[in-house]
Amino acid sequence: MLDNNSGNSSQQDRIKLFQHIIDLIGVHRIKVVIMDREFIGHNWLKWLKSKSIAFCVRVPKHHKIMLEYGNRIKAEEYLNLHGATAFKQVIVDGVVVNCSISKDRQEALLYLIGTIEVGELKNTYDKRWTIEVFFQALKGRGFNMEQSRLRCLKKYKKLFAIVSMAYTLCWAAGIEQGRQNPVNPKNHGYPQFSVFRRGLNLIRKVYKQKFIEPIINIFHLARMRLDLIWKTIG
């Protein structure tokens, strides 16, 4: 629970959280941290570098890039003049980073910095969408966690753990159903329901109609998926 009114974590909040993660799993288990525009700041990025934690973060357009000899440029203006560009070892927010400037799928500025290889910044940032899908499932498009009204952190942690496991079950069931009964995409190129939603609908149907065999198949598949997750996170 954040004790501020800004709706976002401070740099110190993030450092404290990541130090707790490091204490639990070790820094060597963190491959890369992928972040959106809210998660910036000199002290935060400098701390990640001091821990040798690779990162990739999208940066707001008003943050200037310092090139060699102290020249400072605006990412959006440079993109309009020269097109998509990548820089190695420049300074943004007082931290030495690699930088990529291009446009996203909505033709908006995609301004990325990080410590990973400059050619990998865009591909790495795209992987952040998986956590967005997870958050959507936790909230209005799935379990409606924000409707719990819980204020006790201990209870909220337990709820988060249970809902996370439920999400994994739905995800596993949705993948398997997609393999057994592939669906044609709609005109916009995407299926009518996401993998998560298909799994959730299937599990709801199973419990309503009390089909024993589908329940066994779902939990057998989910167990295999969970085993893979446990191996991944230790």
C-alpha positions as CSV (number, residue, x, y, z in Angstrom):
1,M,0.0,0.0,0.0
2,L,1.5,3.3,-1.1
3,D,1.4,6.1,1.6
4,N,1.4,8.9,-1.0
5,N,-1.4,10.5,-3.0
6,S,0.3,10.6,-6.4
7,G,-0.9,7.1,-7.5
8,N,2.6,6.0,-8.3
9,S,5.7,4.8,-6.4
10,S,8.6,7.1,-5.6
11,Q,12.2,6.3,-6.5
12,Q,12.8,5.3,-2.9
13,D,9.8,3.0,-3.0
14,R,11.2,1.2,-6.0
15,I,14.7,0.8,-4.5
16,K,13.3,-0.5,-1.3
17,L,11.1,-3.0,-3.2
18,F,13.9,-4.3,-5.4
19,Q,16.2,-4.6,-2.5
20,H,13.6,-6.9,-0.9
21,I,13.4,-8.9,-4.2
22,I,17.2,-9.2,-4.3
23,D,17.3,-10.4,-0.7
24,L,14.7,-13.1,-1.6
25,I,15.9,-14.4,-4.9
26,G,19.4,-12.9,-5.6
27,V,20.3,-10.3,-8.1
28,H,21.6,-13.0,-10.5
29,R,17.9,-14.2,-11.1
30,I,16.9,-10.8,-12.6
31,K,17.6,-10.8,-16.3
32,V,16.2,-7.4,-17.2
33,V,13.7,-4.8,-15.7
34,I,11.3,-3.4,-18.3
35,M,9.5,-0.2,-17.3
36,D,7.0,2.4,-18.7
37,R,7.3,6.2,-18.5
38,E,6.3,6.5,-14.8
39,F,9.3,4.6,-13.6
40,I,12.2,7.0,-14.3
41,G,14.5,9.1,-12.2
42,H,18.2,9.6,-11.7
43,N,18.6,8.0,-8.3
44,W,16.5,4.9,-9.4
45,L,18.3,4.3,-12.6
46,K,21.7,4.9,-11.0
47,W,20.8,2.4,-8.3
48,L,19.9,-0.3,-10.9
49,K,23.3,0.3,-12.6
50,S,25.1,0.0,-9.2
51,K,23.5,-3.4,-8.7
52,S,24.3,-4.5,-12.3
53,I,20.6,-4.9,-13.1
54,A,19.9,-4.5,-16.8
55,F,17.0,-2.3,-17.6
56,C,14.9,-0.9,-20.5
57,V,12.6,2.0,-19.8
58,R,10.4,4.3,-22.0
59,V,11.2,7.9,-21.4
60,P,8.9,11.0,-21.6
61,K,9.6,13.2,-24.6
62,H,10.8,16.2,-22.5
63,H,13.9,14.4,-21.2
64,K,16.8,15.5,-23.3
65,I,19.6,13.4,-24.7
66,M,23.2,14.5,-24.1
67,L,25.5,13.4,-26.9
68,E,29.3,13.7,-26.9
69,Y,30.8,17.2,-26.4
70,G,27.8,18.1,-24.3
71,N,25.3,18.6,-27.1
72,R,21.7,18.2,-25.9
73,I,18.9,17.2,-28.2
74,K,15.1,16.6,-27.9
75,A,14.2,13.1,-29.0
76,E,11.0,14.0,-30.9
77,E,12.7,16.8,-32.8
78,Y,15.6,14.6,-33.8
79,L,13.2,11.8,-34.9
80,N,11.2,14.3,-37.1
81,L,14.5,15.5,-38.8
82,H,16.5,12.2,-39.1
83,G,14.0,9.3,-38.6
84,A,14.5,6.3,-36.3
85,T,17.9,6.5,-34.7
86,A,19.9,4.5,-32.1
87,F,22.6,5.9,-29.9
88,K,25.2,4.2,-27.8
89,Q,26.5,5.5,-24.5
90,V,24.7,8.8,-24.2
91,I,23.5,10.5,-21.1
92,V,19.8,10.8,-20.1
93,D,18.7,11.8,-16.6
94,G,22.4,12.0,-15.6
95,V,22.9,8.3,-16.4
96,V,25.0,6.7,-19.2
97,V,22.7,4.5,-21.3
98,N,22.0,3.3,-24.8
99,C,19.1,5.0,-26.5
100,S,16.5,4.2,-29.3
101,I,14.2,6.7,-30.9
102,S,11.4,5.6,-33.2
103,K,7.6,5.5,-33.5
104,D,5.3,3.0,-31.9
105,R,2.3,1.3,-33.5
106,Q,0.1,4.4,-32.9
107,E,2.8,6.5,-34.6
108,A,3.7,8.2,-31.3
109,L,7.2,8.8,-30.1
110,L,8.9,5.6,-28.7
111,Y,11.8,6.9,-26.7
112,L,13.7,4.1,-25.0
113,I,16.8,4.0,-22.9
114,G,18.6,1.1,-21.1
115,T,21.7,-0.8,-20.4
116,I,21.0,-3.7,-22.7
117,E,22.3,-3.7,-26.3
118,V,20.9,-0.8,-28.3
119,G,19.5,-3.1,-31.0
120,E,17.5,-5.0,-28.4
121,L,15.7,-2.1,-26.7
122,K,12.5,-2.2,-28.8
123,N,12.1,-6.0,-28.8
124,T,12.7,-6.0,-25.0
125,Y,10.2,-3.2,-24.4
126,D,7.5,-5.1,-26.4
127,K,7.7,-7.9,-23.8
128,R,6.3,-5.6,-21.2
129,W,2.8,-6.1,-22.7
130,T,2.6,-9.5,-21.0
131,I,2.4,-7.8,-17.6
132,E,-0.2,-5.4,-18.9
133,V,-2.4,-8.3,-19.9
134,F,-1.9,-9.8,-16.4
135,F,-2.9,-6.5,-14.7
136,Q,-6.0,-6.2,-17.0
137,A,-7.0,-9.7,-15.9
138,L,-6.6,-8.8,-12.2
139,K,-8.8,-5.7,-12.6
140,G,-11.8,-4.9,-14.8
141,R,-11.3,-7.6,-17.5
142,G,-11.1,-10.4,-15.0
143,F,-11.1,-10.7,-11.3
144,N,-11.9,-7.1,-10.2
145,M,-9.4,-7.1,-7.4
146,E,-9.9,-3.3,-6.9
147,Q,-13.4,-4.1,-5.8
148,S,-12.2,-6.0,-2.7
149,R,-12.0,-2.8,-0.6
150,L,-9.3,-4.5,1.4
151,R,-7.1,-2.1,3.5
152,C,-5.0,-4.7,5.4
153,L,-1.7,-5.3,3.6
154,K,-1.4,-8.9,4.9
155,K,-4.8,-9.9,3.6
156,Y,-4.2,-8.1,0.3
157,K,-1.0,-10.1,-0.2
158,K,-2.9,-13.4,0.3
159,L,-5.6,-12.3,-2.1
160,F,-3.0,-11.3,-4.7
161,A,-1.3,-14.7,-4.4
162,I,-4.6,-16.6,-4.8
163,V,-5.8,-14.5,-7.7
164,S,-2.3,-14.9,-9.4
165,M,-2.7,-18.7,-9.2
166,A,-6.2,-18.5,-10.5
167,Y,-4.9,-16.4,-13.5
168,T,-2.3,-19.2,-14.1
169,L,-5.1,-21.8,-14.2
170,C,-7.1,-19.7,-16.7
171,W,-4.0,-19.0,-18.8
172,A,-3.2,-22.7,-19.0
173,A,-6.7,-23.8,-19.8
174,G,-7.0,-21.1,-22.5
175,I,-3.8,-22.2,-24.2
176,E,-4.9,-25.8,-24.2
177,Q,-8.4,-25.0,-25.5
178,G,-6.8,-22.9,-28.3
179,R,-4.8,-25.8,-29.3
180,Q,-7.8,-28.2,-29.4
181,N,-10.3,-25.7,-30.9
182,P,-8.4,-23.0,-32.8
183,V,-10.5,-19.9,-33.6
184,N,-10.3,-17.7,-36.6
185,P,-9.3,-14.1,-35.9
186,K,-11.9,-11.3,-36.3
187,N,-11.6,-8.5,-38.9
188,H,-9.2,-6.6,-36.7
189,G,-6.7,-9.5,-36.7
190,Y,-7.3,-10.7,-33.1
191,P,-9.5,-13.5,-31.8
192,Q,-12.8,-12.6,-30.1
193,F,-11.5,-13.6,-26.7
194,S,-8.0,-13.5,-25.2
195,V,-6.2,-16.7,-24.0
196,F,-7.0,-15.7,-20.4
197,R,-10.7,-15.0,-21.2
198,R,-11.2,-18.3,-23.0
199,G,-9.7,-20.1,-20.1
200,L,-11.8,-18.2,-17.6
201,N,-15.0,-18.9,-19.6
202,L,-14.1,-22.6,-19.8
203,I,-13.5,-23.0,-16.1
204,R,-16.7,-21.2,-15.3
205,K,-18.6,-23.5,-17.6
206,V,-16.9,-26.5,-16.1
207,Y,-18.0,-25.5,-12.6
208,K,-21.5,-24.6,-13.6
209,Q,-22.1,-27.9,-15.5
210,K,-19.8,-30.0,-13.2
211,F,-17.9,-31.8,-15.9
212,I,-15.4,-33.9,-14.1
213,E,-13.1,-34.8,-17.0
214,P,-12.5,-31.2,-18.2
215,I,-11.7,-30.3,-14.6
216,I,-9.1,-33.1,-14.4
217,N,-7.6,-32.1,-17.7
218,I,-7.4,-28.4,-16.8
219,F,-5.7,-29.0,-13.5
220,H,-3.3,-31.5,-15.0
221,L,-2.3,-29.0,-17.6
222,A,-2.1,-26.2,-15.0
223,R,0.2,-28.3,-12.8
224,M,2.6,-28.7,-15.7
225,R,2.5,-24.9,-16.4
226,L,3.0,-24.2,-12.7
227,D,6.0,-26.6,-12.6
228,L,7.5,-24.5,-15.4
229,I,6.9,-21.3,-13.5
230,W,8.4,-22.7,-10.3
231,K,11.5,-23.7,-12.2
232,T,11.6,-20.2,-13.7
233,I,11.3,-18.2,-10.4
234,G,12.9,-20.7,-8.1
